[in-house]
């Protein structure tokens, strides 16, 4: 985006990556109608909501758009997979610089605290209770590679296969084969014999803490990076508390936050 109109809220250059991914607006066959708001302005407004955590109706007048326009465009882009493709596009640029480190990946999850609701993990996982929990897979440096959302009353271990498969569904643009981590670190919640066997079948080293054998005091030594990444994501106020009722909207903000985290890391290491 350069030092443009919205550089105060959108990192410089991020819009240049996102612009080709935005689907074109539908043209009215009968013509007429009001002029559509530029995609760049809507993108900046969505980033503002993510960073500030404000309600849609509280968007500053400087954006010049209504809350319904911003929210509708968010959902259209979410259904088109814009946020996932933006995250992958930033990761591809990181690969070009040789920054991604797949010698070790780390998996963890955390409950998304509802606004004005429960805050403790044990209070959000009862039968029949609503809510989400974030699942995150990072590389050895803490870069968020795959993000996901699951129901709060499901066990953490159920997300392992989908998160690893989400990483392996992406292909290295230079080598042409899927990404594959060498080792996977996780806490005792993922200590399931079936998951260990599944990982070994994919030739991924298993570094999952064993229940009743390994002390919890030693688990943070290789896993502190993902705790830092979790703090990066919850630093965006829209994710600090769960304002969204629909998981698709929450996942949209989570994917955008992961893309921004990776892009800021790329800028910091290459400039």
Secondary structure, 3 states (H helix, E strand, C coil): CCCCCCCCCCCCCHHHHHHCCCCCCCCCCCCCCCCCCCHHHHHHHHHHHHHHCCCHHHCCHHHCCCHHHHHHHHHHHHHCCHHHHHHHHHHHHHHHCCCCCCCCEEEEEEECCECCCCCCHHHCCCCCCCCEEEEEEECCCCCEEEEEEEECCCCHHHHHHHHHHHHHCCECCCCCCECCCCEEEECHHHCCHHHHHHHHHCCCEEEECCCCCCCHHHCHHHHHHHHHHHHHHHCCHHHHCECCCCHHHHHHHHHHHHHHHHHHHHHHHHC
